[in-house]
Amino acid sequence: MRITKSTVFLLLFMFLFSAVSYSQVKTKSSSLKKPAAFMIEWNFSYSQPLPNMMGEMKEQFNFKNYGVKSGFGSQVYMKLVTNKKGTIRPYITLGYDLFLNSDNNNAYIPANILKVWPADSSVATSVAGKSKMFLHNFSAALGFEYAFVNKTKWTPYVNFDFGLNMLFGTYRQTPASTSTEVSYTYKQAPRLGIGLGAGINGRITRVFGVAFGVKYKLPNLLMKDSKLSTEVNKLYINDKEDTSLSPNLSKDRNMMYLQLYAGVTFFIGKK
């Protein structure tokens, strides 16, 4: 099924609507109603790459996409509550995402060596073997969150953040002819990106709770770049339009993914 940007925003809206509706359930525990002064949220996530990022292994070599199909990660949010109602929460977030793909039938660099990248058309001509793709993203961002505080222990919220993403990766293949694994490195690529999210905090005790949410992320919105590499088995992400490097780089390539997360929240102090 093809996932479009409209589908992503519809999912975000439906999640927020459901969270707000659920929050109308009353609770008698008045000790859980007072906003905390500071919150630490630790989440674990599953990320679904969207079109332009998601694709078959070989498609990374012709710059059609990034050759990944699924992702996993973890994020920490440190939220400062700045008003007495507890609705305004600027925050800092740190995170890590790992995106993966594997092919148990094919290897895509026949000569087992890349002397120049972008390479000639022989790359992605498959031979028998196995291949794996690992794409990493370490992120640090500043954000703003608005919470829909109510008379229950469930608090829905929406948020937005902007920050730095450090992208790098590894492609590994094991041709059947040699049975030896060869590794190729995607060099570190700093990029600026955004995240749009919606979620809900559930307060179980005065200091402890749970969190659930969804986030739409574009990690390489700004600072795109494309370069020629002449180091053996070293590659660049190459996400900026540059037909002088390759005719396949005819437009900028945006990464985007939908992140579903669940975690725990620690409530510190009170307003």
Backbone hydrogen bonds, N-H to C=O, Kabsch-Sander energy under -0.5 kcal/mol:
donor,donor_aa,acceptor,acceptor_aa,energy
4,T,2,R,-0.6
8,V,4,T,-1.8
9,F,5,K,-2.3
10,L,6,S,-2.0
11,L,7,T,-2.3
12,L,8,V,-2.2
13,F,9,F,-2.2
14,M,10,L,-2.6
15,F,11,L,-2.4
16,L,12,L,-2.2
17,F,13,F,-2.6
18,S,14,M,-2.4
19,A,15,F,-2.4
20,V,16,L,-2.6
21,S,17,F,-2.2
22,Y,18,S,-2.5
23,S,19,A,-1.7
24,Q,21,S,-1.3
25,V,22,Y,-1.7
27,T,151,K,-0.8
30,S,28,K,-1.4
32,L,29,S,-1.4
33,K,30,S,-1.5
37,A,268,I,-1.1
38,F,268,I,-1.8
39,M,79,K,-2.7
40,I,266,F,-2.1
41,E,77,Y,-2.9
42,W,264,V,-2.6
43,N,41,E,-0.5
43,N,75,Q,-3.0
44,F,262,A,-2.6
45,S,73,G,-2.4
46,Y,260,L,-2.6
47,S,71,G,-2.6
48,Q,258,L,-3.1
50,L,256,M,-2.5
52,N,54,M,-0.5
53,M,50,L,-2.2
54,M,50,L,-2.1
55,G,68,V,-1.7
59,E,56,E,-1.2
60,Q,57,M,-1.3
61,F,58,K,-1.3
63,F,60,Q,-0.8
64,K,59,E,-2.0
65,N,59,E,-1.1
66,Y,53,M,-1.1
68,V,53,M,-1.1
69,K,100,L,-2.9
70,S,100,L,-1.3
71,G,47,S,-1.5
72,F,98,L,-2.3
73,G,45,S,-1.9
74,S,96,Y,-2.0
75,Q,43,N,-1.8
76,V,94,L,-2.9
77,Y,41,E,-2.9
78,M,92,I,-2.8
79,K,39,M,-2.9
79,K,77,Y,-0.6
80,L,90,P,-2.6
81,V,37,A,-2.0
81,V,79,K,-0.6
82,T,80,L,-0.6
82,T,88,I,-2.3
86,G,83,N,-1.1
89,R,87,T,-0.6
89,R,145,E,-2.6
91,Y,143,G,-2.4
92,I,78,M,-1.8
93,T,141,A,-2.4
94,L,76,V,-2.1
95,G,139,S,-2.3
96,Y,74,S,-2.2
97,D,137,N,-2.0
98,L,72,F,-3.1
99,F,135,L,-3.0
100,L,70,S,-2.9
101,N,133,M,-1.3
103,D,131,S,-2.8
107,A,127,V,-2.6
112,N,109,I,-2.0
115,K,113,I,-0.5
117,W,229,S,-2.4
123,V,120,D,-1.4
124,A,108,Y,-3.4
125,T,122,S,-1.7
126,S,124,A,-0.9
127,V,107,A,-2.5
129,G,105,N,-1.2
130,K,174,T,-1.6
131,S,103,D,-2.6
132,K,172,R,-2.8
133,M,101,N,-2.7
134,F,170,T,-2.6
135,L,99,F,-2.6
136,H,168,F,-3.4
137,N,97,D,-2.0
138,F,166,M,-1.9
139,S,95,G,-2.5
140,A,164,L,-2.3
141,A,93,T,-2.4
142,L,162,F,-2.0
143,G,91,Y,-2.8
144,F,160,F,-2.6
145,E,89,R,-1.1
146,Y,158,V,-2.7
147,A,87,T,-2.7
148,F,156,P,-3.0
149,V,147,A,-1.4
155,T,153,K,-0.6
155,T,201,N,-2.8
157,Y,199,G,-2.5
158,V,146,Y,-2.1
159,N,197,G,-2.1
160,F,144,F,-2.0
161,D,195,G,-2.1
162,F,142,L,-2.5
163,G,193,G,-2.3
164,L,140,A,-2.2
165,N,191,R,-3.4
166,M,138,F,-3.3
167,L,165,N,-0.8
167,L,189,A,-2.1
168,F,136,H,-1.6
169,G,186,Y,-1.6
170,T,134,F,-2.7
171,Y,184,Y,-2.7
172,R,132,K,-2.6
173,Q,182,V,-2.3
174,T,130,K,-3.0
176,A,128,A,-2.5
178,T,175,P,-1.0
179,S,175,P,-2.8
182,V,173,Q,-3.0
184,Y,171,Y,-2.8
185,T,233,N,-2.2
186,Y,169,G,-2.8
187,K,185,T,-0.7
187,K,235,L,-3.0
189,A,167,L,-2.8
191,R,165,N,-2.7
192,L,222,L,-1.6
193,G,163,G,-2.4
194,I,218,L,-1.6
195,G,161,D,-2.0
196,L,216,Y,-2.6
197,G,159,N,-2.5
198,A,214,V,-2.2
199,G,157,Y,-2.4
200,I,212,F,-2.5
201,N,155,T,-2.3
202,G,210,V,-3.0
203,R,153,K,-2.4
203,R,201,N,-0.5
204,I,202,G,-0.8
204,I,208,F,-1.4
205,T,208,F,-2.6
209,G,265,T,-2.1
210,V,202,G,-2.7
211,A,263,G,-2.0
212,F,200,I,-1.9
213,G,261,Y,-2.0
214,V,198,A,-2.6
215,K,259,Q,-2.7
216,Y,196,L,-3.3
217,K,215,K,-0.5
217,K,257,Y,-2.7
218,L,194,I,-2.5
221,L,192,L,-0.6
221,L,218,L,-0.8
222,L,192,L,-2.7
229,S,117,W,-3.3
233,N,114,L,-3.2
234,K,231,E,-1.8
235,L,185,T,-3.2
239,D,225,D,-1.6
242,D,249,L,-2.0
245,L,242,D,-1.3
246,S,242,D,-1.6
249,L,246,S,-1.7
250,S,248,N,-1.3
253,R,239,D,-2.8
254,N,252,D,-0.6
257,Y,217,K,-2.0
258,L,48,Q,-2.3
259,Q,215,K,-3.6
259,Q,257,Y,-0.5
260,L,46,Y,-3.0
261,Y,213,G,-2.4
262,A,44,F,-2.1
263,G,211,A,-2.4
264,V,42,W,-2.1
265,T,209,G,-2.1
266,F,40,I,-2.9
267,F,207,V,-1.6
267,F,265,T,-0.5
268,I,38,F,-3.1
268,I,266,F,-0.6
271,K,35,P,-2.5
